[in-house]
Amino acid sequence: MNRAVPAARDRSAREPGATRAQAPGPRTPASAPGSPEPRTPRTPESRAPRTDGGIAAWAELLRLPALFTVPGDALAGAAAAGVRPGPRTLLAIGSSLCLYEAGMALNDWADRAEDAVERPHRPLPSGRIRPAAALTAAGALTGAGLALAAGAGRPALAVAAPLAATVWAYDLALKHTPAGPAAMAAARGLDLLLGAAATGGGTRAALPSAALLGSHTLAVTAVSRRETTGGSALAPLAALATTGALAALAARRPNRLPAGRRAAAAPGLSGSTPAPGVTDALRTGLSAVYAATAARPYFHAALNPSPPLTQRAVGGGIRATIPLQAALAARSGAGATSLLVAALAPAGRWFARRTAMRKVSIT
């Protein structure tokens, strides 16, 4: 998933080859007795410990602060299906988290040769984590994600299996092809449908929300393809236009609420759906927060498509995923769920500011 959304970052949304060996240097004449031993120049790779790193290295590999963008997929899916979140929704969230992190580990394993040149500080090219350990973690997390989905029922597993296949196909084959952004968008959309299927509401009613979330991920992934080189204003401009269109659609009241939400809002029946004015305000406000979070860094990257500003645009797009998920939940009439999802944004910022996470990039 976006290193996106979702999960999956186009860069794949952000992957084969081995770490380059140090080139032999010129021969040094034998030292005279008593003279200091000549030192061989050391590269960052040679200075790095050749061992599996500790918590900090794995936190960087798995991009732990980005995990806060994941639970909202399942919650927005349940809201779109018109079903209140329950224990099986939690299983879907656990499955999504595992598959997202599998994509992160697999992404860096597949990109290790490229990262040795462009991002030598990353855990694999710097030698803090061995490639075999990252690949093993990706396989184990994928298995765990599928097992959790199976625990939520056959419909959930039927969505989780193609989701896992999409994550692996993106990282191993599609990332650097024209189909890469579409694959990442499909992964985010499937993740939302996983929440709907696991909660028991079916996936058909959740398709519009999945399409909106997937479109956002498509835009972020397209921008991320230039985050190390910069030089293109087209992708940020397209992402800016996409953000405006999605914000308008998310703020619009749907023609019909999901069946479960309609029943709860029927006259004379008690239900969990807030008054229409409350959900309207939530939907409009959260859509505006989404637009503000994504649009400003996109605009700056369009004016100056340098690598630093392009990377900020990608980070802003990833962070904007949370208010979009919350707006989609409010659009489905699930006010309480939308507030729960929205609360993930400040929680994610607090977590990212923790001492151990300050050097961990969300991208």
C-alpha positions as CSV (number, residue, x, y, z in Angstrom):
1,M,0.0,0.0,0.0
2,N,0.8,3.6,-0.3
3,R,3.9,4.2,1.2
4,A,-0.5,5.2,1.1
5,V,-1.8,5.3,1.6
6,P,-1.9,4.0,1.2
7,A,0.4,1.4,3.0
8,A,0.7,1.6,-0.7
9,R,4.0,4.5,-1.2
10,D,3.8,4.6,-4.9
11,R,7.1,5.1,-4.6
12,S,5.1,3.0,-4.6
13,A,4.4,4.1,-4.4
14,R,8.3,4.1,-2.9
15,E,12.4,-1.3,-4.7
16,P,16.7,-5.8,-7.2
17,G,20.4,-5.9,-6.6
18,A,22.7,-6.2,-3.7
19,T,24.5,-3.5,-1.8
20,R,27.5,-2.4,-3.8
21,A,30.9,-3.6,-2.6
22,Q,33.5,-1.0,-1.7
23,A,35.8,-0.5,-4.7
24,P,39.4,-1.4,-3.9
25,G,41.6,1.6,-3.3
26,P,45.1,2.3,-4.4
27,R,47.9,0.2,-2.9
28,T,49.6,1.9,0.1
29,P,53.3,1.3,0.6
30,A,54.4,-0.6,3.7
31,S,54.7,1.6,6.7
32,A,58.0,2.2,8.4
33,P,58.6,0.8,11.8
34,G,56.9,2.9,14.4
35,S,54.8,4.8,11.9
36,P,51.0,4.8,12.3
37,E,49.1,2.2,10.3
38,P,47.5,3.8,7.2
39,R,43.8,3.9,7.3
40,T,41.5,2.7,4.5
41,P,38.8,5.2,3.6
42,R,35.4,4.1,4.9
43,T,32.2,4.5,3.1
44,P,28.8,4.9,4.9
45,E,28.2,1.2,4.1
46,S,31.4,0.1,5.7
47,R,30.8,2.2,8.8
48,A,27.4,0.8,9.3
49,P,27.0,-2.3,11.5
50,R,26.3,-5.4,9.4
51,T,23.5,-6.7,11.6
52,D,19.8,-6.5,12.0
53,G,19.1,-3.1,13.6
54,G,17.3,-2.4,16.7
55,I,13.9,-0.7,17.2
56,A,14.9,2.5,15.6
57,A,16.0,0.8,12.3
58,W,12.9,-1.3,12.1
59,A,10.7,1.8,12.9
60,E,12.4,3.5,10.0
61,L,12.0,0.6,7.6
62,L,8.3,0.2,8.5
63,R,7.6,3.9,8.7
64,L,5.7,3.5,11.9
65,P,4.2,7.1,11.9
66,A,2.4,6.3,8.6
67,L,0.5,3.5,10.3
68,F,-2.0,6.1,11.6
69,T,-3.3,6.5,8.1
70,V,-4.4,2.8,7.9
71,P,-7.3,2.2,10.4
72,G,-9.5,4.8,8.7
73,D,-9.7,2.6,5.6
74,A,-11.6,-0.1,7.4
75,L,-13.7,2.3,9.5
76,A,-14.7,4.3,6.4
77,G,-15.5,1.0,4.7
78,A,-17.8,0.0,7.5
79,A,-19.5,3.4,7.5
80,A,-20.0,3.2,3.7
81,A,-21.7,-0.2,4.1
82,G,-24.0,1.2,6.8
83,V,-22.8,-1.1,9.5
84,R,-21.5,-0.1,13.0
85,P,-17.9,-1.1,13.6
86,G,-17.5,-4.2,15.7
87,P,-15.0,-6.9,16.6
88,R,-14.6,-8.1,13.0
89,T,-13.8,-4.5,12.0
90,L,-10.9,-4.7,14.5
91,L,-9.7,-7.8,12.7
92,A,-9.9,-6.0,9.4
93,I,-7.8,-3.1,10.8
94,G,-5.2,-5.6,12.1
95,S,-5.1,-7.2,8.7
96,S,-4.7,-3.8,7.0
97,L,-1.9,-2.9,9.3
98,C,0.0,-6.1,8.7
99,L,-0.4,-5.9,4.9
100,Y,0.6,-2.2,4.9
101,E,3.8,-3.0,6.8
102,A,4.5,-6.0,4.6
103,G,4.4,-3.6,1.7
104,M,6.8,-1.2,3.4
105,A,9.4,-3.9,4.1
106,L,9.0,-5.4,0.6
107,N,9.3,-2.0,-0.9
108,D,12.7,-1.3,0.6
109,W,13.9,-4.9,-0.2
110,A,13.0,-4.5,-3.8
111,D,14.5,-0.9,-3.9
112,R,17.7,-1.6,-2.1
113,A,20.0,-1.1,-5.1
114,E,18.3,2.2,-6.0
115,D,18.3,3.3,-2.4
116,A,22.1,2.6,-2.2
117,V,22.5,5.5,-4.6
118,E,19.6,7.8,-3.8
119,R,18.9,7.1,-0.1
120,P,22.1,5.5,1.4
121,H,20.9,6.3,4.9
122,R,17.9,3.9,4.7
123,P,18.1,0.8,6.9
124,L,19.0,-1.7,4.1
125,P,21.7,0.1,2.1
126,S,23.2,1.4,5.4
127,G,23.5,-2.2,6.6
128,R,21.4,-1.7,9.8
129,I,19.0,-4.4,8.6
130,R,19.8,-7.3,6.3
131,P,17.9,-7.7,3.1
132,A,17.0,-11.3,4.0
133,A,15.4,-10.1,7.3
134,A,13.3,-7.5,5.5
135,L,12.1,-10.0,3.0
136,T,11.3,-12.5,5.8
137,A,9.4,-9.8,7.7
138,A,7.4,-9.0,4.5
139,G,6.4,-12.6,4.1
140,A,5.5,-13.1,7.8
141,L,3.4,-9.9,7.9
142,T,1.5,-10.9,4.8
143,G,0.7,-14.3,6.3
144,A,-0.5,-12.6,9.5
145,G,-2.6,-10.1,7.5
146,L,-4.4,-12.9,5.6
147,A,-4.9,-14.9,8.8
148,L,-6.6,-11.9,10.5
149,A,-8.8,-11.4,7.5
150,A,-9.8,-15.1,7.6
151,G,-10.7,-14.6,11.2
152,A,-13.2,-11.9,10.1
153,G,-14.9,-14.3,7.7
154,R,-14.7,-15.5,4.1
155,P,-15.9,-12.2,2.6
156,A,-13.0,-10.4,4.3
157,L,-10.5,-13.0,3.1
158,A,-11.9,-12.7,-0.4
159,V,-10.9,-9.1,-0.4
160,A,-7.6,-9.4,1.6
161,A,-6.2,-12.0,-0.8
162,P,-6.2,-9.7,-3.9
163,L,-5.1,-6.9,-1.7
164,A,-2.0,-8.8,-0.7
165,A,-1.4,-9.8,-4.3
166,T,-1.6,-6.2,-5.4
167,V,0.9,-5.1,-2.7
168,W,3.4,-7.7,-3.9
169,A,2.8,-7.1,-7.6
170,Y,3.3,-3.3,-7.0
171,D,6.6,-3.6,-5.1
172,L,8.1,-6.4,-7.2
173,A,6.9,-5.6,-10.8
174,L,4.6,-2.6,-11.2
175,K,6.1,0.3,-9.2
176,H,8.3,1.7,-12.0
177,T,5.8,1.1,-14.8
178,P,2.9,3.2,-16.0
179,A,0.6,0.9,-14.1
180,G,2.3,1.6,-10.7
181,P,0.0,4.5,-9.5
182,A,-3.1,2.6,-10.5
183,A,-1.9,-0.5,-8.6
184,M,-1.3,1.6,-5.5
185,A,-4.7,3.2,-5.8
186,A,-6.3,-0.2,-6.2
187,A,-4.6,-1.4,-3.0
188,R,-6.1,1.6,-1.0
189,G,-9.5,1.0,-2.5
190,L,-9.4,-2.7,-1.6
191,D,-8.3,-1.8,1.9
192,L,-11.5,0.2,2.4
193,L,-13.6,-2.6,0.9
194,L,-11.9,-5.0,3.4
195,G,-13.5,-3.0,6.2
196,A,-16.9,-3.2,4.6
197,A,-16.6,-6.9,3.9
198,A,-15.3,-7.8,7.4
199,T,-18.0,-5.8,9.2
200,G,-20.7,-7.7,7.3
201,G,-22.2,-4.9,5.2
202,G,-21.1,-6.0,1.8
203,T,-18.8,-4.2,-0.6
204,R,-21.2,-2.8,-3.2
205,A,-22.3,0.2,-1.1
206,A,-18.7,1.0,-0.3
207,L,-17.5,1.2,-3.9
208,P,-18.0,5.0,-4.3
209,S,-16.0,5.7,-1.1
210,A,-13.3,3.3,-2.3
211,A,-13.1,5.1,-5.7
212,L,-12.7,8.5,-4.0
213,L,-9.9,7.2,-1.7
214,G,-8.2,5.4,-4.6
215,S,-8.2,8.6,-6.6
216,H,-6.5,10.4,-3.8
217,T,-3.9,7.7,-3.6
218,L,-3.4,7.7,-7.3
219,A,-2.5,11.4,-7.2
220,V,-0.1,11.0,-4.3
221,T,1.7,8.1,-5.9
222,A,2.1,10.0,-9.2
223,V,3.8,12.8,-7.3
224,S,6.0,10.4,-5.4
225,R,7.6,9.1,-8.6
226,R,9.6,12.3,-8.8
227,E,10.4,12.8,-5.1
228,T,14.1,12.1,-5.4
229,T,14.7,13.9,-8.7
230,G,12.1,16.6,-8.8
231,G,11.8,18.6,-12.0
232,S,8.1,18.1,-12.9
233,A,5.3,20.5,-12.0
234,L,2.7,18.4,-13.9
235,A,2.1,15.8,-11.2
236,P,1.7,18.3,-8.4
237,L,-0.7,20.4,-10.5
238,A,-2.7,17.3,-11.4
239,A,-2.7,16.3,-7.7
240,L,-3.9,19.8,-6.7
241,A,-6.8,19.6,-9.2
242,T,-7.7,16.1,-8.0
243,T,-7.7,17.3,-4.4
244,G,-10.1,20.1,-5.2
245,A,-12.5,17.7,-7.0
246,L,-12.3,15.1,-4.2
247,A,-12.9,17.7,-1.5
248,A,-16.0,18.9,-3.4
249,L,-17.4,15.4,-3.8
250,A,-16.7,14.4,-0.2
251,A,-18.5,17.5,1.0
252,R,-21.6,16.8,-1.1
253,R,-24.5,15.0,0.6
254,P,-25.0,11.6,-1.0
255,N,-28.4,11.0,-2.7
256,R,-29.0,8.0,-0.5
257,L,-27.5,6.9,2.8
258,P,-26.5,3.2,3.2
259,A,-29.4,0.9,4.1
260,G,-28.4,0.6,7.7
261,R,-28.0,4.3,8.1
262,R,-31.4,5.0,6.5
263,A,-33.1,2.7,9.0
264,A,-31.4,4.3,11.9
265,A,-32.5,7.8,10.7
266,A,-36.1,6.8,10.0
267,P,-38.7,8.8,11.9
268,G,-39.7,7.2,15.2
269,L,-36.7,4.9,15.3
270,S,-33.7,5.3,17.6
271,G,-30.3,5.0,16.0
272,S,-26.7,6.2,16.2
273,T,-27.0,8.6,13.3
274,P,-26.6,12.2,14.4
275,A,-28.9,14.9,13.3
276,P,-28.5,15.8,9.6
277,G,-27.1,19.3,10.5
278,V,-24.3,17.7,12.6
279,T,-23.2,15.3,9.9
280,D,-23.5,18.0,7.3
281,A,-21.1,20.2,9.3
282,L,-18.7,17.3,9.9
283,R,-18.7,16.4,6.3
284,T,-18.0,20.0,5.1
285,G,-15.5,20.7,7.8
286,L,-13.5,17.5,7.3
287,S,-13.5,18.0,3.6
288,A,-12.0,21.4,4.0
289,V,-9.3,20.1,6.4
290,Y,-8.5,17.5,3.7
291,A,-8.1,20.1,1.0
292,A,-6.0,22.4,3.2
293,T,-3.7,19.5,4.3
294,A,-2.9,18.4,0.7
295,A,-3.3,21.5,-1.4
296,R,-0.7,23.7,0.1
297,P,2.3,21.4,-0.3
298,Y,1.1,20.4,-3.8
299,F,1.0,24.1,-4.7
300,H,4.5,24.7,-3.5
301,A,5.8,21.7,-5.4
302,A,4.1,22.9,-8.5
303,L,5.8,26.3,-8.2
304,N,9.2,24.8,-7.4
305,P,9.4,21.1,-8.2
306,S,12.6,20.5,-6.3
307,P,13.2,17.2,-4.5
308,P,12.6,18.7,-1.0
309,L,9.3,20.3,-1.9
310,T,8.2,17.3,-3.9
311,Q,8.9,15.1,-0.8
312,R,6.9,17.5,1.3
313,A,4.1,17.3,-1.1
314,V,4.1,13.5,-0.8
315,G,4.1,13.7,3.0
316,G,1.2,16.2,2.9
317,G,-0.7,13.9,0.6
318,I,-0.2,10.9,2.9
319,R,-1.3,13.0,6.0
320,A,-4.3,14.2,4.1
321,T,-5.5,10.6,3.9
322,I,-6.9,10.7,7.4
323,P,-9.2,13.7,7.0
324,L,-10.4,12.3,3.7
325,Q,-11.3,9.0,5.4
326,A,-13.1,10.9,8.1
327,A,-15.0,13.0,5.6
328,L,-16.0,9.8,3.7
329,A,-17.3,8.3,7.0
330,A,-19.3,11.5,7.7
331,R,-20.6,11.5,4.1
332,S,-22.0,8.0,4.9
333,G,-23.9,9.4,7.9
334,A,-21.5,7.9,10.5
335,G,-20.7,10.9,12.6
336,A,-19.2,9.1,15.6
337,T,-17.0,7.0,13.3
338,S,-15.8,10.1,11.4
339,L,-14.7,11.8,14.7
340,L,-12.9,8.6,15.7
341,V,-11.0,8.6,12.4
342,A,-10.3,12.3,12.6
343,A,-8.7,11.8,16.0
344,L,-6.0,9.6,14.4
345,A,-4.4,12.7,12.9
346,P,-3.4,14.4,16.1
347,A,-2.5,11.0,17.6
348,G,-0.2,10.4,14.6
349,R,1.5,13.8,15.0
350,W,2.0,13.1,18.8
351,F,3.6,9.8,18.0
352,A,5.8,11.2,15.3
353,R,7.2,13.8,17.8
354,R,8.2,11.1,20.3
355,T,12.0,11.1,20.7
356,A,12.4,7.7,19.1
357,M,10.3,8.7,16.0
358,R,11.7,12.1,15.2
359,K,14.0,10.8,12.6
360,V,11.5,8.4,11.0
361,S,10.0,9.7,7.8
362,I,6.4,9.2,7.0
363,T,7.5,8.6,3.4
